[in-house]
Amino acid sequence: MTTELQTIATANTGDLANTGDLSQNPAAVYLAALAPSSRRTMEAALDTLAAMLGDFTAMTCPWGALRFQHTAAIRAQLAERYAAATANKTLAALRGVLKAAWRLGLMTTEDYGRAADVANVGGETLPAGRALTAGELKALLQACADDPTTAGARDGALLALLYSAGLRRAELAALALADYNPETGELVVQGKRNKQRLAHVVNGARAALEDWLKVRGAEPGPLFLAVNKSGVIRQGQRLTTQAVYKVLAKRAGEAGIETVTPHDLRRTFISDLLDRGADISTVQRLAGHANVTTTARYDRRPEAAKRAAAELLHIPYTRRG
């Protein structure tokens, strides 16, 4: 950020800087309204923005003092420094904190409208992670089946649900026993922005979950529980999102495949459904995406068509030696 912009941003802030009253702090109000899983990410984005404006953090930056010239300069800096997805996520945080400043009476409607009127950065990247092959998925589940301990039963069900329901790791960790209907196979999933959706646990995933429930028991509480090294279930102790990562890393190592993340299984779920001809709007609802364009980014069929077209070309090259 230029020296001139830093000077403008820090001038005449008055009471707009952090006063210690979080109820009147735009950043605190904005972050409090987010889901816990998003809060840390967006606070980091606000810290990045605040540092661009001067010697500020998310909580000390005078957000209500920003005007269009500041946000336009911020957008330019983000476009230069970051990939489009990261830049646009940071711009989303900027718009969110500006709206909070407006709602708190720290900006006029006109100033807010102009400051928030910055376009997203152009560009597109592929979704992070990779899609697993059928062989890799089978190897993962077999690694769990080969483990005779309580953790083996739990992890088999965990992996099966991540794939068959396309769950985010936070969604899986938040599941309770009461969310599952063993009669119908329906699973109530608490998604982003407090949006619930129904997942359908079928086929092998249903069998895996039933095997885990036989071991887990009918005690109310989290669906997936922590298990100690002796194989004893820790009743009431929910499996954390970080523990889900560790489970996948452990089972991938045992299966002899590349590292797998929860998002890899979610990406595989979406990609496989689209490959098998499922309607994209149905897949969108199953995945809990707010916008169908997000789901479309996982569609491998256009790439397969482009590869087939490329293979129509003949390259008259003779191998050397």
Buried (B, 14 or more C-beta within 10 A) or exposed (E): BEEEBBEBBBEEBEEBBBEEEEEBBBBBBBBEEBEEBBBEEBBBBBBBBBBBBBEBEBBBBBBBBBBBBBBBBBBEBBBEEBBBBBBBBBBEBBBBBBBBBBEBEBBEEEBBEBBBEBEBBEEEEEBEBBBBEEEBBEBBBBBBBEBEBBBBBBBBBBBBBBBBBBBBBBBBBBBBBEBBEEEEBEBBBBBBEEEEBEBBBEEEBBBBBBBBBEBBEEEEEBBBBBBEEEBEBEEEBBBBBEBBBEBBEBBBEBBEBEEBBBBBBBBBBBBBBBBEEEEBEEBBEBBBBEEEEBBBEBBBEEEEEEEEEEEEEEEEEEEEE
